[in-house]
Amino acid sequence: MRPLQISADTAVKLAEKLGIPLERLMHMPQHILMEKLMELSKEEEGNKSNNEE
């Protein structure tokens, strides 16, 4: 499997946000990464709506 086609800066930021090692992120299948990004997005939306109330 080839590494994800994202910039180094983006990879570092994603690894920090997702709380996973950079090496693991770069070799993660794209469909799993997309699922994790969707979960992260839902969490942030939930936090944002809680702060508005």
Secondary structure, 3 states (H helix, E strand, C coil): CCCCCCCHHHHHHHHHHHCCCHHHHHCCCHHHHHHHHHHHHHHHHHHHHHHHC
